Amino acid sequence: MPGRFHELSIATADIRASLDFYERLGFWQAPTGDAWPHPYAVVTDGRAVLGLHEAPQFSALTFIHPDLAAVADSLSAAGVRLSLRQTDPEVFNRIEFNDPAGQKIRMLAARTFSPALPAVEEGAACGYFGHYGMPARDPLAVASFWEPLGFVAMPPQTDPYAHQSLTSDGIDLALHAPQLLPAPALVFCEEAMRWKIDRLRALGVPFDSALPRELAMEGAALLEAPEGTLLLLLTGAL
């Protein structure tokens, strides 16, 4: 059943504003196709891949699988309710469903963008992308859901914040308590983060003042993209 990670799909009401934000942080664009009827762009820092969709309610973790009909049947047999099933030969095939914490998952039959060229300059100004953090009240149930999809649950960690990693070949996920951060976040982490935060401030990048108390450490900061995506910057190693 495991699919190949494709992108973190992000819904935005203003794709130009979102593009400007991520490009200011050192992300660059990948060539996109015409699979979607709405405005669509992809940006990457070489590790994180973000699909920006000017379409409401389109945010999801998106994967590729060549046989979606078989996947859909397997999920249904396992008791997973599909919120969308398009497996007709005449349409662009996709299915959608949610994990136990409510995270939307989308599977597509084919890619919607071409691989991005390597960066010609330094990577993202916000540091090394570690994982996509997701709030989970029942991490055991969420981890058990993701493991058949190709993820490996690691032991819980406390540094640089309390979380449990779910690793894969395409993207690493991490589960954290909703009390820590009630929304998902792109988590960047490296030893030189304090210097990167100071540099971003000097460039006039605005930081969110609502950094949770448990994360209010030296060398930590929170950014919010125009469409609402959170970027958590931490000092240390994941």
Secondary structure as UniProt FT lines:
FT   STRAND          4..11
FT   HELIX           15..24
FT   TURN            25..26
FT   STRAND          28..30
FT   STRAND          40..44
FT   STRAND          49..53
FT   TURN            56..57
FT   STRAND          60..64
FT   HELIX           68..77
FT   TURN            78..79
FT   STRAND          82..86
FT   TURN            89..90
FT   STRAND          94..98
FT   TURN            100..101
FT   STRAND          104..108
FT   TURN            125..126
FT   STRAND          129..135
FT   HELIX           139..146
FT   HELIX           147..149
FT   STRAND          152..153
FT   STRAND          163..167
FT   STRAND          173..176
FT   TURN            178..180
FT   STRAND          185..190
FT   TURN            191..192
FT   HELIX           193..202
FT   TURN            203..204
FT   HELIX           213..215
FT   TURN            218..219
FT   STRAND          221..224
FT   TURN            226..227
FT   STRAND          230..235
//
